[in-house]
């Protein structure tokens, strides 16, 4: 047995040597760890592996299993939740990262953390919370910004997870106007779409919201007639084009087909009656909770939190079923 300090250095030296030999020059290196608060290294995990584990073991990650992806409280065990979407996205992203010789551990850490800030009830919940914040406080809600707040300020009872700079950047910029600084983060940003478009098609077919015959024929013929084939086509195109470009890009043909398929899904699934039929009730529920919490702000998780932050933190942290339970407690008369 060697002293801990020697063991840590030996592990670090081995990882550095492996990355120098096997990773692309464009890949992010695991060392040194760039954290807001400096920490000693682990003798058995890279800094990005530690970030991944901190996220997977945090409360916000566990709550994703009871947060909606597309279908609200679906009758069936096989529809995606926010958690299964996260796992599927992360697996695809890691495949791309490995094929391009990039840092798989960084890609995985960004993947497991990218959706931690989603409100309950999917995009409907996000839109309602955003509208409520604008009306009362003049603020906006974006789940990527809140995902960063979760890992930086809310987890560990307000201490945050002290993740590396590269993971925080990838989480914040997995959507929105600013691209991630790392190629690993850019992989997750694009693969997030690849995953949810194809998995949501699968759920829509299962729910009867779509039939196979309704899918756009040209895009399906190009990309594949099953979710697995489409994902494989998209991944291979992404890997080939990115290797040539030295950046994370798609071909015009395959990328264009994916974008058209995404537009189709918005028109026929995400904004269609089957996915939106619960919107009026969800909106009434979340607005009632928002109003109640604004008048009775919950305790601050992190020191110095404003009233708006306290309300947002509480509502965005709710699972679907907890929101229903809280609304029921607020709305239904209690027996004497």
N, C-alpha and C positions, 0 to 999 in steps of 0.2 A: 504494500500500500504506500502511495506517495502522499506527501502533504497536500492539503487542499489547494494552496496557491500554485504548486507545480502542476497539479492535475488540471486546473483551470487553464493555465498557460499552454499545456500540452494539447488540450482539446481545441483551444483557439488556434494554435499554430497549425493543427491538422486541417481545420475547416478553411483557414486562409489558403493553405497550400492546395486543397482540393478546388476551391473556387478559382484560384489563379490558373489551374490546369484545365478545368472543365467548363467554367462559365464564360459566356460571351464578354468581350471587353465593355459592352454596353450594359451589362447586368449590375444591379446594386450589390455591393459587398456587405456581408453581415457585420463586419467590424470596421471601425469602432461603432458602438451603439450611440445614436444621437437622441438622447432623452432630455426632457426639461429638467429632471432631477437625476443627477449622475448615480449610477448603481454599479456594483461589482458584477462581473460576468458570471454566468453559470458554468459549472464543469461538465454539463451534459447537454445543454441546449444553446443554440445560437440566440442572439437577441430577438430575431423575428419569430423563432419558435416560442420564446417566452411570451411575446405579444399575442401570438395565436392562442396559447393556453390561457392567458389572462382573459381574453375575450370569451373563449368557449366556456370557461368556468364562471363567468359573471352572470348576474341575475337578468340583465337585459337580454342576453342571448337565450336564456331558458324561456323567457316570455314569448319569444318569436313563435313557439309552437302553437300558441293560441292567438295569433294575429293573422288576419285575413290576407291572402294574396290577391285573388280576384273574386271568388264566390263567398258570399257572406254565410257563415254557419252552414256549410253544405251538408246535405244528407248523403253521407258516404265517407268511407275511410280513406279514399285514394286521391282526393283533391289536394292540390298543393296548399301549404301554409307558408307564411313568411320564413319559417325555419327550413322547410324542405327546399324552397327556392334558394335560400342561402347556401345550403349544402350542395345542391346541384350546380349552382353558379361557380362555387369555389372549386369543385372537382374539374369542371371544364377549363377554368382559368389556369389551374395548376398543370393540366395537360399541355396547354399552349405554352406556358412558361417553360416547361421542361423541354419541349420541342425546339424552342428558340434559344436554349442555353441561358435562360434568365434565372433569377432567384426564386425558386419555388416557395420557400418559406415565407418570403415577403408577400408574394402573390396570395398565398393561402391566408395569411393574417389579415390582409385587406379584405379578402373575400368574406371571411366569417364576421367581420365587423361592419360591413358596408351598410347594412339595413337596420342596425340597432335602434335608430331614431324614428322608425316609422310609427305613426299613430295607429290606434285600433281601426279596424274596418277598412283597411287598404287605402286606395287613393281617394275614396269618398271621405274617409275620416281625415285625411290630410287636407283636403280642400275645405272641409267645414272648419277645422281648427285654424287654418290660414285665414279664412273669412272672418272668424270671430276675433282673432288677434288684430286684424286690420281695423275692424269696426270699433273695438274698445281701446286698443293701445297704439294703433298706427304702426304695428309691427307685422312681419311676415313669418310664416312657418315653412321651412324646407327640411325634408327629412334628412338630407345629407348633412346639413349644418347641425341638426339636432343629434345625429349619430356621433359627430365629433364631440359635442357637449357631453354626451353620455360617457364616452371613454375618458375625456379630459377632466370632467367636473362632477359627474353624478355617481359613478360607480364607487364602490368601497366607501359608502356613506359620505360621499363628498370629497374623497381624496383623489379619485380618478385612478386610472390604470397605469399612468406614466409610460405610455407607449412610445415607440421610436417615431422620429419625425417622418420617415418614409411611410409608415403605416397610417399615421394621422392624415398625411397629405392624400393618400389613396382613398381613405374613407371620405374625406371632405369632397374630393373632386371626382367621385365615381359618377356623378351626374352634375349638370349645371354648365355654366359657360367656360369654366377654367379646366384645362386638361391636367391630369396628374403629372407631377414632375418626373416620375420614374416610368420606364416601360412596363414594369410589373403592374403599376397602377392603371396604366392605359389598357392593359389586357383586361383587367377586371371591368373597367368602364364599358368596353365593347362586348365582352362575354356576358355581362349582366343582361344586355338586350338579346343576345343569342339564346340565352337560357329561357328568359321569361316569354319571349315570343313563341318558342316551340313548345314549352311546357304548358303555356296557357291555351294553345291550340288543342293539346291533348285533353285538358280539363274541359274546354268548351265542347269538344266532341262527346266526352263522357256525360256532360250535363245535358246534351241535346240542344245546346245553344247554336251549334253549327252542325252541318252534315258534311261529309267528305266532298260531296258534289259542289258545295258552296265555296270551297277554298279556291283561290285564284289559280287557274290552271297553269298559266305560264310560269309563275314563280314555283309552284309545286313540281312541275316537270324539271325545272333547272336545279332546285335544291334537294328534292327527294320527296317520296310519297309517305314517309314516316318521320316521326320526330327524330329518331336515331340517325336516319340517313341525312336529314337536313342539318343536324348539328355536326355530323361528320364532314359534310360538304363545306359548311361555314368555317369549321376549324381548320380544315386542310387549306382552304383559300387564305385564311388569316395567317397561318404559319408561313405559307409560301410567299405571299406578298410582303409580309413583315420582314422576312429574312432578306428579301431583295432590297427593301427600302431602308432598313435600319431604324424603322419606327413601327408602330402598331397600326396597320392599315389593311383594308380589304380591296379587292378588285372592284372596278366599277360595275361589272356584270353581277357578281355575287352579292356585293354590298348593296347595290341598287335593288336587287330582288328582295333582300332582307328588309330594306326600308319600306318597300311597297307592301310587303307582308305585314309589317308593323302598322302601317296606315290602315290596312284592311282590318286588323284586329281592333284598332281603336273604333272604327266605324261599325263593326259587326259584333264586337264582344264587349270591350271595356266600357263603351258608352251606350250599349244596347240595353233594351228593357230587362233582359234576364239578369244582367249584372247590376242594373241600376234600380231594380224594383223596390229595394229596401232603402233607397236613398232618403226619401222623405222621413221615414221613421228614425233612421240613423241621425239625420240632421237635427230633428227635434230632440233626440236624446242627448247628443253631444252639446248642442246649444244650451240645453237645460243644465247639464253638468258644468259647462263653462261659466254660465251666469252664476250658478251657486258657488263655485269655487272662487270666482272673482269677488263675490261678496264675502266669502269666508275663506281667504287664502290658506292653503295647507302650509305646514311648516317648511322652511327652506332646507333643502338637502345640502346645498353648498353655501358657505358664508357669503352674505352680501347679496343674495339673489333678490331681484326685484319682484314685485307682485306678479307682473306678466310672466317672468321666468318660473316662478313657483307654480302658477296655474298651468303653464305649458309643460313643465316637467312632469306634473302629476297626470295630466290627460294623455300626453304622448307615451307615458310609461304604462298606461293601462293595456291589458289584453282585451279582446272583444268581450269575453264573458265577464271580466271584472267590471267593464263599463256598464254592461247590462245590469249586473248586480247592484252597482252603485246607483244607477238610475232608478231601479226598482225600490231601493231603500229610500230614495229621495221622494219618489212619486206615489208609492202605494201606502195607504193608511195602515198604521200598525194597530193590532188588536190591543185592547186594554187588559 
